[in-house]
């Protein structure tokens, strides 16, 4: 099987760190549980200047490397790889964050996963002229059987895969959203995600080819 995994708030606890960061930077007290919008500028009621400052700080190497693992993520992902599945991390982080993101994965025992930076959210405004390592047209050539996501804003990137099963990690900002179809499933932790995928399946040549390994 080919498995898509988002990085922030799927593999690591990014939003919990943002809650601390806005308090340190601007004195704003917004607990993680009150982050009701994926749009963080709206969630924290930030000016354009404050939002840019926060995002630049949050994407600095020292901050990216400080994010805590989401419990159970690493063990589950490595178990899939051991079974022979292809795992790709498709993050909306700009390519300027690639090196620190790759180091975070390696430090946490995920050396075998592929990492791609895809411009999911048009976030090149806070880091001017951002580059991304995966172009949209190349992403759409990739095939996935399962996806792990937290952001309703990313669901549009799954519309071309009608058979894809999307495991949505339960987060405060997605609790009120409507899922696009019956192939979307809310999961409260990585143990639920692990149990939702078939066990013991092996990849085959078609899956490896469809995953776009030649990109």
C-alpha positions as CSV (number, residue, x, y, z in Angstrom):
1,X,0.0,0.0,0.0
2,X,1.0,3.6,-0.5
3,X,0.4,5.8,2.5
4,X,0.2,9.6,2.6
5,X,0.9,11.3,6.0
6,X,0.8,15.0,6.8
7,X,3.5,16.2,9.1
8,X,2.2,18.9,11.5
9,X,-0.3,17.7,14.0
10,X,-0.2,14.2,12.6
11,X,3.4,13.2,13.3
12,X,4.2,16.0,15.8
13,X,2.3,18.4,18.1
14,X,2.7,21.6,16.2
15,X,-0.4,23.5,17.4
16,X,0.4,22.9,21.0
17,X,3.7,24.6,20.5
18,X,2.0,27.5,18.6
19,X,-0.2,28.0,21.7
20,X,2.9,28.5,23.7
21,X,4.6,30.6,21.0
22,X,1.9,33.2,20.7
23,X,1.9,33.7,24.5
24,X,5.7,34.2,24.5
25,X,5.7,36.5,21.5
26,X,2.5,38.5,22.0
27,X,1.2,37.7,25.5
28,X,-1.9,36.0,24.0
29,X,-3.4,33.2,26.1
30,X,-5.2,30.8,23.7
31,X,-5.0,27.2,25.0
32,X,-4.6,24.4,22.5
33,X,-8.2,23.2,23.1
34,X,-9.5,26.6,22.0
35,X,-7.7,26.5,18.6
36,X,-11.0,26.3,16.6
37,X,-9.7,27.3,13.2
38,X,-7.0,25.9,10.9
39,X,-6.4,29.5,10.0
40,X,-4.1,30.4,12.8
41,X,-4.2,34.1,12.1
42,X,-8.0,33.9,12.8
43,X,-7.6,31.6,15.8
44,X,-5.1,33.9,17.6
45,X,-6.6,37.2,16.2
46,X,-3.2,38.3,14.9
47,X,-2.4,41.3,12.7
48,X,-0.7,40.5,9.4
49,X,2.6,41.6,10.9
50,X,2.1,39.4,14.0
51,X,1.1,36.4,11.9
52,X,4.2,36.7,9.7
53,X,6.4,37.1,12.7
54,X,4.9,34.0,14.3
55,X,5.2,31.8,11.2
56,X,8.8,32.8,10.5
57,X,9.7,31.9,14.1
58,X,7.7,28.7,14.0
59,X,9.6,27.6,10.9
60,X,13.1,28.3,12.3
61,X,15.2,25.1,12.6
62,X,15.4,25.3,16.4
63,X,11.6,25.5,16.8
64,X,10.9,22.8,14.2
65,X,13.2,20.4,15.9
66,X,11.6,21.0,19.3
67,X,8.1,19.7,18.4
68,X,7.0,16.7,20.3
69,X,6.0,13.4,18.6
70,X,2.3,12.6,18.5
71,X,2.1,9.5,20.7
72,X,2.3,6.3,18.7
73,X,3.1,7.9,15.3
74,X,6.7,6.7,15.0
75,X,6.0,3.1,16.1
76,X,3.0,2.8,13.8
77,X,4.8,4.2,10.7
78,X,7.8,2.1,11.2
79,X,5.5,-1.0,11.6
80,X,4.0,-0.2,8.2
81,X,7.4,0.2,6.6
82,X,8.5,-3.1,8.1
83,X,5.5,-4.7,6.4
84,X,6.7,-3.4,3.1
85,X,4.3,-0.4,2.7
86,X,5.4,2.9,1.0
87,X,5.1,5.9,3.3
88,X,5.4,9.4,2.1
89,X,5.3,12.5,4.3
90,X,3.5,15.3,2.3
91,X,3.9,18.5,4.3
92,X,2.7,22.0,3.6
93,X,5.9,23.4,5.0
94,X,8.1,25.4,2.5
95,X,11.3,23.8,1.2
96,X,13.3,26.2,3.4
97,X,12.1,24.0,6.3
98,X,13.0,20.7,4.6
99,X,16.4,20.2,6.2
100,X,15.2,20.7,9.8
101,X,12.1,18.6,9.0
102,X,14.2,15.8,7.6
103,X,16.4,16.0,10.7
104,X,13.4,15.8,13.0
105,X,12.3,12.6,11.2
106,X,15.7,11.1,11.4
107,X,16.1,11.9,15.1
108,X,12.8,10.2,15.8
109,X,13.7,7.0,13.9
110,X,11.8,7.7,10.7
111,X,14.9,7.7,8.4
112,X,13.1,5.5,5.9
113,X,10.1,7.7,5.1
114,X,10.1,10.0,2.0
115,X,9.5,13.7,2.7
116,X,8.0,16.1,0.2
117,X,7.1,19.8,0.6
118,X,3.9,20.6,-1.3
119,X,2.4,24.1,-1.4
120,X,-1.0,23.1,0.0
121,X,-2.0,26.4,1.6
122,X,-0.3,29.2,-0.4
123,X,1.9,30.0,2.6
124,X,4.7,31.7,0.6
125,X,3.7,35.1,2.0
126,X,5.6,34.8,5.3
127,X,8.8,33.4,3.8
128,X,9.1,35.4,0.6
129,X,9.4,33.5,-2.7
130,X,9.2,30.1,-1.0
131,X,10.2,27.0,-3.0
132,X,8.5,23.6,-2.6
133,X,10.1,20.3,-3.6
134,X,6.9,18.8,-5.0
135,X,4.9,20.5,-7.7
136,X,1.1,20.2,-7.8
137,X,1.1,18.5,-11.2
138,X,3.6,15.9,-10.0
139,X,1.7,15.3,-6.8
140,X,-1.4,14.5,-8.8
141,X,0.5,11.7,-10.6
142,X,1.1,9.9,-7.3
143,X,-1.2,7.2,-6.0
144,X,-2.2,6.6,-2.4
145,X,-4.4,4.0,-0.8
146,X,-4.6,5.7,2.7
147,X,-4.0,9.2,3.9
148,X,-3.5,10.6,7.4
149,X,-4.5,14.2,7.7
150,X,-5.8,16.8,10.2
151,X,-6.6,19.8,8.0
152,X,-10.0,20.2,6.3
153,X,-8.1,22.6,4.0
154,X,-6.1,19.7,2.6
155,X,-9.1,17.5,1.7
156,X,-9.2,19.0,-1.8
157,X,-5.9,17.3,-2.6
158,X,-7.7,13.9,-2.3
159,X,-10.5,14.5,-4.8
160,X,-8.6,12.8,-7.6
161,X,-8.4,9.5,-5.6
162,X,-12.0,8.2,-5.3
163,X,-10.9,5.0,-3.6
164,X,-8.6,6.7,-1.1
165,X,-9.4,6.1,2.6
166,X,-8.7,9.2,4.7
167,X,-8.0,8.9,8.4
168,X,-8.6,12.3,10.0
169,X,-6.8,12.8,13.3
170,X,-9.2,14.4,15.7
171,X,-8.1,18.0,16.5
172,X,-10.0,21.0,17.9
173,X,-10.0,22.7,14.5
174,X,-11.6,19.8,12.6
175,X,-14.3,18.8,15.0
176,X,-17.1,20.8,13.4
177,X,-16.2,20.1,9.8
178,X,-18.2,17.9,7.4
179,X,-16.3,15.1,5.8
180,X,-16.5,15.1,2.0
181,X,-17.5,11.4,1.8
182,X,-17.9,8.1,3.4
183,X,-14.2,7.3,2.9
184,X,-13.3,9.7,5.6
185,X,-12.9,8.4,9.1
186,X,-12.3,10.3,12.4
187,X,-9.5,8.8,14.4
188,X,-8.7,9.8,18.0
189,X,-5.2,8.4,18.2
190,X,-2.5,6.5,16.3
191,X,-3.7,3.2,17.7
192,X,-7.0,3.7,16.1
193,X,-5.3,4.5,12.8
194,X,-3.1,1.5,13.0
195,X,-6.1,-0.8,13.7
196,X,-8.0,0.8,10.8
197,X,-5.4,-0.3,8.1
198,X,-5.3,-3.9,6.9
199,X,-2.4,-5.8,8.6
200,X,0.2,-7.9,6.7
201,X,-0.4,-6.5,3.2
202,X,2.6,-6.2,1.0
203,X,3.3,-3.7,-1.7
204,X,3.4,-4.8,-5.3
205,X,5.1,-3.5,-8.4
206,X,2.1,-1.4,-9.5
207,X,1.8,0.3,-6.1
208,X,5.5,1.2,-6.1
209,X,5.3,2.5,-9.6
210,X,2.1,4.5,-9.0
211,X,3.7,6.2,-5.9
212,X,5.8,8.3,-8.2
213,X,9.2,7.2,-6.9
214,X,10.9,8.6,-10.0
215,X,9.9,12.2,-9.1
